[in-house]
């Protein structure tokens, strides 16, 4: 039985030349400035220094890489709701001119209207839209700076693409990211039957990322210029809609039009770790966004509670309806077994 989820195989089956509707074009067209670093955290760190940011506001539900990017910049934390929307009234009260605010398009889904009203109204703040989860959020970008992380979405090993209408810092001329060994090994195992070969390599690669000034690799740029963004977005949407219809009772967003291309399909369950392990035994590998939050659980109990219940089901462009049905069948069977 083939594996579902985990490491993307290296993207090799691509057109020889760049295409007009590429993912790179979708991310960068219409922006005056584009800058590509080895990772999103390096791009962010460079942005903070370039803009002279003294305080950055981060959501209470985020990964530790954002704290690493902040470095010595003062961090203010703001709350998210149980549905991972920005708790914007308290944030609005705390802001002061010259601050920067980073908000995440969680799982590819843009924040809701109340927060966007604040963005439009508060123009003495730098708004950073983190699209690390987003191929295409299905809506116009709301950030002054928009950030992408290709390796979360494709079979590439690095990249942090930053776009803006205002000037941006530029990386050095040297790529610094580790070689995409895991993606190459996963490509050589098309059915994903030997995770012992590629998953340890993936963990090593991820651990090697740090804040530096290196540029994105030529290989990643080439892939982005040759991948059809519309095709893979449509496949992700179709897969997520299938899961939404079948798992509405478990979905983080039970009623959701899914007009975006999701990173994964988030569900909330009582025993997240137990379900993840049981699915892995059936070669269905699910991510945990995020197991270890970089802030105080006493101050942000809601986010920390969510972090132990949320599980990200794979629904990316590698899969079709049959694969989604296999995920649903496995989850329903495991739930029925747990209920007995």
FIPA-28847 format. One record per atom (N, C-alpha, C): residue in one letter; y, z, x. Coordinates in pm, whole numbers, padded with zeros to 5 digits, always signed. Atoms other than C-alpha are relative to their C-alpha. Example, Ala and Ser with C-alpha at 12.3 -4.5 7.8 and 13.67 -1.06 7.14 Angstrom:
2
a-00119+00000+00089
a-00450+00780+01230
a+00120+00000+00090
s-00119-00006-00082
s-00106+00714+01367
s+00109+00073-00077
***
This chain:
340
x-00119+00000+00084
x+00000+00000+00000
x+00125+00000+00088
x-00121+00013-00082
x+00335-00108+00148
x+00094+00118-00023
x-00099-00107+00010
x+00607+00144+00216
x+00122-00046-00077
x-00129+00024+00064
x+00923+00168+00009
x+00098+00099+00061
x-00104-00087-00052
x+01237+00304+00171
x-00001+00016+00150
x-00017-00034-00140
x+01338+00442+00509
x+00063-00115+00079
x-00070+00087-00095
x+01437+00227+00809
x-00005-00146-00044
x-00005+00143+00026
x+01553-00129+00746
x-00059-00076+00118
x+00042+00088-00111
x+01371-00396+00949
x+00119-00080+00051
x-00109+00076-00058
x+01597-00587+01184
x+00022-00129-00079
x-00035+00120+00077
x+01780-00867+01000
x-00003-00122+00092
x+00017+00116-00088
x+01656-01188+01165
x-00006-00131-00077
x+00017+00122+00078
x+01584-01439+00886
x+00134-00036-00065
x-00136+00025+00045
x+01945-01557+00856
x+00042-00142+00034
x-00051+00134-00034
x+02141-01886+00856
x+00049-00004+00145
x-00043+00016-00139
x+02234-02023+01196
x+00149+00027+00014
x-00146-00014-00006
x+02606-02025+01117
x+00049+00100-00104
x-00065-00089+00096
x+02843-01790+00938
x+00013-00070-00135
x-00008+00057+00134
x+02856-01839+00559
x+00128+00047-00068
x-00129-00029+00066
x+03157-01839+00324
x-00002+00128-00081
x+00008-00118+00087
x+03034-01561+00096
x-00070+00116+00069
x+00069-00102-00078
x+02918-01331+00373
x+00051+00140-00033
x-00041-00138+00016
x+02931-00954+00361
x+00125+00029+00084
x-00118-00019-00084
x+03180-00963+00648
x+00126-00050-00070
x-00115+00056+00071
x+03410-01186+00447
x+00037+00088-00120
x-00027-00086+00114
x+03373-00962+00141
x+00071+00128+00038
x-00061-00125-00046
x+03473-00658+00342
x+00139-00020+00059
x-00123+00014-00079
x+03760-00806+00541
x+00103-00096-00058
x-00095+00099+00053
x+03919-01089+00338
x+00115+00070-00072
x-00119-00054+00065
x+04274-01011+00228
x+00061+00119+00070
x-00054-00113-00076
x+04326-00729+00478
x+00071-00052+00125
x-00079+00047-00115
x+04589-00770+00749
x-00059+00045+00132
x+00051-00056-00125
x+04409-00557+01005
x-00146+00042-00017
x+00143-00033-00002
x+04039-00519+01088
x-00034+00054+00138
x+00040-00060-00127
x+03891-00296+01357
x-00144+00046-00012
x+00144-00028+00009
x+03520-00250+01437
x-00047+00082+00119
x+00049-00092-00103
x+03384+00045+01631
x-00153+00010-00006
x+00145-00016-00005
x+03030+00144+01726
x-00053+00078-00120
x+00042-00079+00116
x+03017+00389+01435
x+00122+00035-00083
x-00110-00038+00089
x+03224+00502+01140
x+00071+00126+00050
x-00064-00122-00049
x+03285+00844+01296
x+00095-00030+00117
x-00089+00038-00110
x+03432+00678+01607
x+00125-00068-00053
x-00116+00066+00061
x+03656+00460+01392
x+00095+00103-00059
x-00084-00104+00060
x+03780+00766+01203
x+00073+00081+00105
x-00064-00079-00106
x+03847+00966+01518
x+00116-00077+00062
x-00108+00082-00056
x+04050+00678+01660
x+00117-00010-00097
x-00106+00009+00102
x+04243+00647+01332
x+00084+00127-00002
x-00075-00126+00003
x+04337+01016+01333
x+00097+00010+00116
x-00088-00003-00116
x+04475+00991+01685
x+00113-00101-00010
x-00097+00109+00010
x+04652+00662+01620
x+00110+00033-00100
x-00096-00034+00105
x+04822+00792+01304
x+00066+00136+00022
x-00056-00132-00024
x+04897+01135+01450
x-00029+00099-00112
x+00037-00088+00112
x+04714+01312+01168
x-00018+00143+00049
x+00012-00142-00032
x+04747+01690+01181
x-00099+00073-00089
x+00093-00064+00092
x+04538+01777+00876
x-00071-00107-00083
x+00082+00092+00079
x+04253+01589+00709
x-00074+00081-00107
x+00073-00062+00110
x+04115+01685+00368
x-00132-00073-00019
x+00134+00055+00016
x+03739+01634+00335
x-00065+00059-00125
x+00070-00053+00117
x+03516+01671+00028
x-00104+00104+00041
x+00098-00105-00032
x+03290+01976+00015
x-00142-00055+00008
x+00132+00062-00006
x+02991+01741-00027
x+00011-00120+00095
x-00011+00107-00099
x+02973+01534+00292
x-00094+00028+00117
x+00085-00016-00118
x+02784+01484+00618
x+00079+00057+00117
x-00063-00064-00115
x+02855+01659+00947
x+00072-00099+00090
x-00066+00101-00085
x+02961+01330+01112
x+00151-00003-00026
x-00143-00001+00030
x+03297+01360+00934
x+00071+00114+00073
x-00057-00111-00076
x+03358+01698+01096
x+00008-00037+00147
x-00002+00047-00139
x+03266+01548+01432
x+00116-00095+00024
x-00110+00095-00013
x+03517+01268+01373
x+00135+00071+00001
x-00127-00072+00008
x+03791+01519+01290
x+00038+00063+00133
x-00029-00058-00130
x+03759+01682+01631
x+00088+00124-00014
x-00092-00114+00001
x+04057+01916+01678
x+00099-00007-00116
x-00088+00009+00116
x+04235+01797+01363
x-00037+00110-00099
x+00026-00104+00100
x+04272+02076+01107
x-00070-00061-00121
x+00075+00046+00117
x+04023+02036+00822
x+00034+00087-00120
x-00009-00066+00128
x+04107+02125+00465
x-00113-00051-00088
x+00111+00041+00087
x+03818+02122+00219
x+00045+00000-00145
x-00026+00000+00144
x+03847+02021-00145
x-00132-00010-00075
x+00122-00006+00080
x+03595+02064-00423
x-00030-00134-00067
x+00046+00109+00085
x+03390+01797-00591
x-00066+00061-00123
x+00062-00046+00123
x+03254+01826-00943
x-00152-00016+00010
x+00145+00020-00001
x+02880+01844-01026
x-00040-00147-00009
x+00028+00145+00007
x+02903+01467-01088
x+00054-00074+00122
x-00054+00056-00124
x+03055+01412-00740
x+00127-00081-00022
x-00137+00049+00010
x+03401+01326-00864
x+00091+00100+00071
x-00095-00087-00067
x+03706+01467-00688
x+00060+00098-00100
x-00071-00099+00081
x+03838+01793-00833
x+00148-00010+00039
x-00130+00043-00051
x+04183+01642-00799
x+00119+00093-00031
x-00118-00085+00022
x+04421+01897-00962
x+00022+00102+00112
x-00015-00097-00108
x+04351+02161-00695
x+00037-00069+00130
x-00037+00076-00120
x+04372+01898-00421
x+00147-00037-00004
x-00141+00040+00013
x+04708+01774-00551
x+00093+00117+00031
x-00083-00119-00022
x+04846+02129-00540
x+00008+00034+00149
x+00006-00040-00140
x+04741+02174-00174
x+00060-00101+00096
x-00045+00105-00091
x+04866+01844-00031
x+00144+00022+00046
x-00136+00003-00050
x+05171+01819+00189
x+00023-00133+00071
x-00027+00129-00064
x+05345+01511+00334
x-00058-00007+00142
x+00059+00020-00131
x+05170+01367+00639
x-00148+00032+00007
x+00143-00026+00004
x+04822+01487+00537
x-00076-00132-00015
x+00091+00108+00032
x+04527+01251+00524
x-00109+00056-00091
x+00108-00039+00091
x+04263+01263+00250
x-00109-00105+00009
x+00115+00090+00003
x+03917+01113+00281
x-00083+00032-00123
x+00089-00014+00116
x+03715+01056-00035
x-00110-00104+00013
x+00120+00083-00017
x+03368+00907-00051
x-00033-00073-00130
x+00058+00073+00113
x+03248+00633-00282
x-00150+00032-00001
x+00137-00050-00008
x+02927+00830-00332
x-00100-00100-00058
x+00106+00092+00039
x+02621+00607-00349
x+00057-00137-00040
x-00064+00127+00029
x+02864+00313-00374
x+00092+00003-00120
x-00076-00012+00125
x+03042+00442-00688
x+00139+00057+00029
x-00137-00043-00025
x+03421+00469-00674
x+00034+00124-00081
x-00044-00116+00078
x+03591+00795-00785
x+00061-00043-00133
x-00048+00030+00135
x+03705+00818-01145
x+00152+00004-00008
x-00141+00035+00018
x+04053+00761-01289
x+00099+00110+00036
x-00095-00106-00029
x+04215+01105-01250
x+00038+00004+00147
x-00027+00002-00144
x+04183+01095-00873
x+00079-00124+00038
x-00070+00125-00034
x+04299+00734-00859
x+00146+00007-00043
x-00139-00021+00040
x+04614+00833-01049
x+00074+00079+00107
x-00061-00079-00108
x+04683+01091-00777
x+00026-00087+00122
x-00019+00090-00115
x+04635+00827-00506
x+00124-00086-00020
x-00115+00086+00026
x+04890+00601-00671
x+00132+00079+00001
x-00122-00078+00012
x+05138+00885-00721
x+00045+00062+00133
x-00032-00075-00122
x+05121+01059-00382
x-00002-00096+00119
x-00005+00104-00103
x+05239+00799-00131
x+00044+00051+00136
x-00032-00056-00131
x+05336+01038+00151
x-00125+00058+00067
x+00130-00043-00053
x+04964+01094+00223
x-00078-00126+00039
x+00088+00110-00039
x+04719+00865+00408
x-00133+00016-00073
x+00123-00005+00079
x+04429+00788+00172
x-00107-00086+00068
x+00110+00068-00071
x+04100+00696+00341
x-00118-00011-00095
x+00113+00026+00089
x+03827+00537+00131
x-00126-00022+00084
x+00124+00006-00076
x+03486+00603+00282
x-00104-00077-00081
x+00098+00085+00067
x+03260+00317+00177
x-00130-00011+00080
x+00125+00003-00076
x+02970+00409+00406
x-00120-00023-00090
x+00108+00020+00097
x+02752+00407+00092
x+00014-00131-00077
x-00038+00107+00093
x+02906+00093-00050
x-00008-00139+00063
x-00006+00143-00027
x+02819-00273-00015
x+00119-00061-00074
x-00106+00052+00086
x+03052-00350-00303
x+00017+00096-00118
x-00019-00096+00110
x+03195-00075-00529
x+00034-00063-00134
x-00027+00065+00127
x+03278-00335-00795
x+00142+00020-00049
x-00139-00025+00038
x+03644-00228-00801
x+00090-00026+00120
x-00095+00019-00107
x+03956-00296-00601
x+00007+00126+00085
x-00009-00113-00090
x+03982-00075-00295
x+00121+00085-00035
x-00111-00090+00031
x+04198+00233-00358
x+00061+00061+00126
x-00047-00066-00121
x+04237+00350+00004
x+00104-00080+00077
x-00088+00066-00096
x+04515+00276+00250
x-00081-00054+00117
x+00098+00042-00100
x+04230+00251+00500
x-00137+00007-00066
x+00134+00005+00058
x+03878+00149+00398
x-00101-00010+00113
x+00097-00013-00109
x+03574+00228+00611
x-00140-00033-00049
x+00138+00037+00031
x+03225+00074+00610
x-00092+00040+00115
x+00100-00035-00100
x+02904+00170+00791
x-00122-00090-00018
x+00103+00100+00027
x+02674-00135+00814
x-00143+00049+00014
x+00140-00038-00025
x+02366+00041+00949
x-00060+00081-00114
x+00054-00071+00116
x+02335+00244+00627
x-00054-00097-00106
x+00022+00096+00108
x+02292-00077+00427
x-00084-00120+00038
x+00065+00121-00048
x+02126-00341+00646
x-00086+00031+00122
x+00082-00015-00118
x+01882-00395+00931
x+00077-00023+00128
x-00077+00002-00124
x+02136-00336+01206
x+00006+00143+00053
x+00008-00131-00063
x+02173-00049+01448
x+00131+00074+00015
x-00127-00067-00027
x+02543+00028+01456
x+00110-00057-00089
x-00117+00057+00066
x+02892-00040+01326
x+00081+00096-00082
x-00096-00070+00084
x+03201+00118+01176
x+00117-00094-00020
x-00100+00103+00027
x+03425-00144+01014
x+00114+00064-00080
x-00117-00063+00060
x+03778-00032+00925
x+00102-00108-00033
x-00098+00101+00041
x+04032-00240+00728
x+00121+00068-00062
x-00123-00055+00054
x+04393-00181+00626
x+00107-00108-00003
x-00117+00087-00004
x+04722-00354+00549
x+00097+00044+00109
x-00084-00051-00107
x+04881-00141+00822
x-00075-00007+00132
x+00068+00008-00131
x+04808-00154+01198
x-00104+00109+00019
x+00112-00089-00028
x+04486+00008+01317
x-00023+00009+00150
x+00039-00005-00141
x+04362+00130+01655
x-00113-00097+00028
x+00107+00092-00038
x+04129-00101+01845
x-00095+00065+00099
x+00098-00058-00091
x+03808-00017+02032
x+00013-00060+00140
x+00011+00060-00133
x+03734-00082+02396
x-00083-00127-00011
x+00074+00127+00001
x+03565-00407+02492
x-00150+00020+00018
x+00140-00028-00030
x+03230-00236+02552
x-00073+00057-00121
x+00083-00062+00105
x+02961-00179+02285
x-00070+00123+00058
x+00058-00124-00052
x+02831+00177+02323
x-00117+00051-00084
x+00107-00049+00087
x+02578+00214+02041
x-00137-00024+00064
x+00135+00022-00052
x+02208+00252+02125
x-00059-00130-00054
x+00066+00123+00045
x+01991-00058+02099
x-00078+00027-00129
x+00068-00022+00129
x+01837-00108+01753
x-00152-00007+00012
x+00144-00002-00024
x+01486-00023+01869
x-00078+00026-00129
x+00072-00035+00122
x+01383+00134+01538
x-00007-00117-00096
x-00003+00115+00091
x+01490-00170+01335
x-00093-00111+00051
x+00090+00100-00057
x+01302-00397+01574
x-00146+00039-00022
x+00137-00045+00022
x+00986-00188+01552
x-00038-00005-00148
x+00027+00010+00145
x+01017-00175+01173
x-00024-00145-00039
x+00021+00143+00026
x+01044-00556+01170
x-00142-00043+00039
x+00135+00034-00046
x+00713-00573+01359
x-00108+00066-00086
x+00092-00066+00093
x+00555-00355+01088
x+00047-00032-00142
x-00062+00045+00125
x+00645-00557+00774
x-00037+00082-00122
x+00040-00081+00115
x+00450-00334+00536
x+00037+00147+00015
x-00043-00138-00021
x+00588-00014+00686
x-00113+00100+00004
x+00120-00086+00002
x+00241+00131+00744
x-00009+00092+00120
x+00006-00082-00122
x+00315+00286+01085
x+00134+00069+00026
x-00127-00070-00024
x+00616+00517+01048
x+00002+00079+00129
x+00006-00071-00127
x+00493+00702+01356
x+00055-00084+00114
x-00053+00088-00104
x+00609+00397+01555
x+00150-00016-00008
x-00143+00032+00012
x+00957+00342+01412
x+00088+00116-00046
x-00088-00107+00047
x+01079+00662+01247
x+00046+00093+00112
x-00052-00079-00112
x+01093+00873+01566
x+00108-00073+00078
x-00103+00078-00070
x+01288+00589+01729
x+00131+00001-00079
x-00119-00004+00085
x+01526+00590+01433
x+00074+00133+00017
x-00062-00131-00015
x+01589+00964+01464
x+00068+00013+00137
x-00059-00003-00134
x+01654+00923+01836
x+00130-00080+00002
x-00122+00081+00008
x+01904+00644+01768
x+00112+00074-00070
x-00103-00068+00078
x+02088+00844+01506
x+00058+00118+00077
x-00046-00116-00076
x+02106+01151+01730
x+00089-00041+00117
x-00077+00046-00116
x+02259+00939+02009
x+00143-00036-00034
x-00137+00037+00037
x+02572+00849+01811
x+00095+00117+00028
x-00103-00100-00028
x+02884+01031+01923
x+00135-00069-00018
x-00134+00056+00010
x+03259+00982+01901
x+00039-00061+00133
x-00047+00068-00120
x+03366+00722+02156
x+00087-00117-00042
x-00090+00111+00034
x+03587+00414+02176
x-00069-00135+00011
x+00073+00126-00012
x+03311+00153+02199
x+00011-00086-00125
x-00009+00093+00112
x+03319-00157+01982
x-00137-00023-00064
x+00122+00038+00070
x+03061-00275+01730
x-00071-00111+00078
x+00078+00099-00074
x+02781-00484+01876
x+00016-00140-00058
x-00005+00140+00045
x+02782-00863+01858
x-00110-00028-00102
x+00111+00023+00092
x+02445-00850+01682
x+00037+00042-00141
x-00039-00045+00134
x+02581-00646+01393
x+00104-00093-00061
x-00102+00093+00052
x+02885-00874+01358
x-00067-00130-00046
x+00070+00124+00036
x+02655-01179+01353
x-00074+00016-00132
x+00073-00023+00125
x+02438-01029+01079
x+00097+00005-00118
x-00096-00012+00109
x+02740-00938+00866
x+00060-00134-00038
x-00057+00132+00027
x+02872-01294+00896
x-00100-00096-00064
x+00104+00091+00049
x+02540-01444+00781
x-00077+00053-00121
x+00066-00059+00117
x+02424-01210+00503
x+00083-00029-00125
x-00067+00030+00127
x+02509-01314+00146
x+00022+00130-00077
x-00030-00127+00064
x+02685-01011+00002
x-00028+00001-00149
x+00021+00005+00144
x+02661-01126-00360
x-00148+00013-00035
x+00144-00003+00028
x+02283-01173-00346
x-00055+00140+00015
x+00057-00133-00019
x+02204-00833-00202
x+00064+00103-00092
x-00064-00089+00097
x+02458-00662-00428
x-00069-00011-00135
x+00066+00021+00130
x+02295-00816-00735
x-00138+00063-00003
x+00134-00058-00003
x+01949-00705-00625
x+00008+00153-00008
x-00016-00146+00006
x+02067-00348-00567
x+00039+00044-00142
x-00040-00035+00136
x+02236-00340-00908
x-00118-00007-00096
x+00113+00017+00091
x+01928-00472-01086
x-00102+00112+00018
x+00096-00106-00027
x+01701-00218-00917
x+00051+00134-00052
x-00057-00126+00045
x+01936+00071-00991
x+00001+00009-00153
x-00001+00000+00147
x+01967-00031-01356
x-00140+00026-00056
x+00137-00026+00042
x+01589-00030-01388
x-00030+00149+00010
x+00023-00143-00019
x+01572+00322-01245
x+00081+00082-00100
x-00086-00073+00094
x+01861+00434-01466
x-00061+00003-00140
x+00061+00007+00133
x+01684+00318-01780
x-00126+00086-00009
x+00128-00070+00002
x+01354+00478-01681
x+00011+00148+00034
x-00011-00138-00048
x+01483+00804-01529
x+00133+00063-00043
x-00130-00048+00047
x+01791+00881-01738
x+00006+00152-00004
x+00001-00147+00010
x+01684+01244-01781
x+00015+00069+00135
x-00010-00058-00133
x+01687+01297-01403
x+00123-00049+00077
x-00108+00065-00074
x+01982+01079-01301
x+00120+00092+00020
x-00124-00073-00025
x+02288+01235-01139
x+00106-00043-00100
x-00093+00055+00099
x+02493+01005-01365
x-00083-00062-00112
x+00090+00050+00104
x+02286+00971-01685
x+00053-00123-00073
x-00060+00116+00067
x+02530+00728-01845
x+00094-00065+00099
x-00075+00062-00109
x+02658+00489-01583
x-00017-00152-00010
x+00015+00145+00014
x+02736+00117-01614
x-00055-00069+00124
x+00046+00057-00128
x+02635+00057-01247
x+00062-00137+00021
x-00073+00123-00029
x+02903-00205-01187
x+00030-00010+00149
x-00015-00004-00144
x+02870-00144-00813
x-00137-00023+00064
x+00126+00017-00071
x+02605-00209-00547
x-00036+00132+00067
x+00024-00136-00048
x+02449+00133-00484
x-00075+00007+00132
x+00077-00033-00119
x+02325+00279-00159
x-00143+00035-00039
x+00128-00049+00050
x+02043+00448-00349
x+00025+00050-00142
x-00015-00052+00136
x+01976+00593-00694
x-00020+00150+00005
x+00013-00145-00013
x+02049+00969-00700
x-00055+00066-00126
x+00052-00082+00108
x+01842+01202-00913
x+00012+00148+00041
x-00004-00144-00026
x+01851+01583-00944
x-00127+00063-00056
x+00126-00062+00040
x+01526+01779-00955
x-00006+00142+00053
x+00009-00141-00039
x+01428+02144-00926
x-00054+00017+00141
x+00063-00012-00132
x+01200+02106-00625
x+00017-00132+00075
x-00030+00127-00069
x+01368+01826-00429
x-00092-00022+00120
x+00078+00018-00122
x+01181+01888-00103
x-00147-00025-00033
x+00140+00021+00039
x+00844+01911-00275
x-00023-00140-00054
x+00013+00136+00053
x+00903+01587-00464
x+00011-00103+00112
x-00016+00094-00111
x+01023+01410-00149
x-00129-00009+00082
x+00124-00001-00078
x+00707+01517+00037
x-00113-00070-00075
x+00107+00062+00080
x+00477+01413-00247
x+00019-00151-00008
x-00025+00143+00003
x+00645+01072-00271
x-00029-00063+00137
x+00027+00053-00134
x+00623+01026+00107
x-00150-00018+00022
x+00145+00015-00012
x+00248+01080+00082
x-00049-00127-00069
x+00031+00128+00065
x+00249+00771-00143
x+00081-00115+00063
x-00079+00097-00076
x+00463+00582+00114
x+00128-00042-00075
x-00132+00020+00062
x+00780+00614-00095
x+00094+00098+00069
x-00083-00085-00086
x+01043+00744+00144
x+00142+00009-00057
x-00131-00024+00062
x+01356+00898-00007
x+00088+00080+00094
x-00096-00072-00084
x+01668+01020+00170
x+00052+00123-00073
x-00061-00121+00055
x+01839+01356+00120
x+00147-00001+00039
x-00146+00003-00024
x+02219+01328+00087
x+00064+00121-00067
x+00036-00029-00138
x+02284+01580+00232
x-00067+00136+00002
x+00075-00125-00002
x+02046+01860+00326
x+00080+00115+00060
x-00077-00104-00069
x+02294+02049+00549
x+00148-00034-00006
x-00144+00025+00013
x+02658+02057+00443
x+00076+00078+00107
x-00070-00063-00111
x+02913+02141+00715
x+00111+00096-00042
x-00100-00096+00043
x+03103+02409+00524
x-00069+00125-00054
x+00051-00132+00036
x+03061+02764+00397
x-00054+00000-00143
x+00057-00001+00136
x+02821+02795+00100
x+00063+00104-00090
x-00065-00101+00082
x+03004+03106-00015
x+00129-00051-00062
x-00124+00057+00050
x+03323+02904-00058
x-00023-00120-00091
x+00028+00121+00077
x+03160+02592-00204
x-00143+00004-00055
x+00137-00015+00050
x+02853+02708-00397
x-00050-00120-00081
x+00042+00114+00080
x+02851+02407-00630
x-00056-00113+00085
x+00046+00107-00088
x+02820+02154-00350
x-00131+00037+00067
x+00123-00042-00068
x+02553+02357-00171
x-00117+00007-00097
x+00107+00004+00100
x+02355+02394-00492
x-00047-00143-00023
x+00037+00140+00018
x+02366+02020-00546
x-00079-00053+00119
x+00063+00054-00122
x+02259+01958-00185
x-00148+00031+00009
x+00143-00031-00003
x+01919+02120-00247
x-00075-00060-00118
x+00065+00058+00118
x+01851+01933-00571
x+00007-00153-00005
x-00021+00143+00013
x+01967+01577-00512
x-00095-00077+00092
x+00092+00086-00075
x+01721+01308-00399
x+00041-00145-00023
x-00049+00139+00006
x+01815+00947-00320
x-00118-00096-00001
x+00112+00094+00013
x+01563+00692-00448
x+00039-00137+00053
x-00032+00133-00054
x+01549+00361-00260
x+00007-00105-00110
x-00014+00109+00099
x+01676+00065-00465
x+00068-00120+00066
x-00074+00102-00074
x+01799-00171-00196
x-00062-00138-00014
x+00029+00143+00017
x+01767-00547-00155
x-00140-00040+00045
x+00136+00033-00042
x+01417-00532-00004
x-00097+00000-00117
x+00094-00031+00106
x+01266-00445-00341
x+00033-00069-00131
x-00019+00062+00130
x+01219-00576-00692
x-00050+00095-00109
x+00035-00084+00114
x+01124-00447-01037
x-00137+00065+00015
x+00133-00059-00019
x+00761-00393-00942
x+00006+00124+00089
x-00017-00115-00088
x+00866-00160-00663
x+00067+00115-00072
x-00067-00105+00076
x+01100+00027-00894
x-00097+00065-00098
x+00099-00055+00093
x+00818+00067-01146
x-00097+00092+00074
x+00088-00087-00080
x+00600+00211-00870
x+00066+00135+00027
x-00073-00125-00021
x+00869+00470-00794
x+00000+00084-00129
x-00006-00071+00129
x+00907+00560-01163
x-00136+00058-00036
x+00135-00046+00034
x+00532+00586-01219
x-00039+00120+00084
x+00033-00111-00089
x+00491+00812-00917
x+00076+00126-00039
x-00080-00117+00036
x+00775+01042-01021
x-00047+00060-00132
x+00046-00051+00130
x+00654+01070-01381
x-00135+00072+00015
x+00131-00063-00020
x+00300+01149-01266
x+00015+00134+00072
x-00022-00124-00074
x+00423+01413-01021
x+00065+00106-00088
x-00065-00094+00091
x+00644+01570-01287
x-00102+00055-00100
x+00103-00044+00096
x+00356+01581-01536
x-00097+00098+00066
x+00091-00087-00075
x+00132+01737-01270
x+00065+00137+00024
x-00070-00124-00026
x+00398+01998-01188
x+00017+00083-00126
x-00020-00070+00125
x+00440+02086-01555
x-00126+00070-00049
x+00126-00058+00048
x+00073+02175-01598
x-00023+00139+00063
***
